[in-house]
Amino acid sequence: MNNINWNWETHFNIDSSVLFKIGIVILLFLWGFDELRKRSKKKPSVEASILKANARERHEWRYVRYPFKVIKIAFTLYILWSLIQYLFT
């Protein structure tokens, strides 16, 4: 049992930074793929009355939804920019 000598520096050194960056690239790829898949899966329901009700509700709540969309887009761009900056350092 004396031969087992595990320390932090052995496993988490400069190479782990490269592994971390590879992990970030994989996560960005998976996130982008998931976002594209979600958009392609959205199918409207076939019943006309439900379609009209959904359109009316979206129209009524549009001013409430817009600020949240803007915040979501701004936050996403900030996170992407930060990750890209980290990848190039």
Secondary structure as UniProt FT lines:
FT   TURN            2..3
FT   HELIX           8..11
FT   HELIX           14..41
FT   HELIX           48..60
FT   HELIX           62..87
//
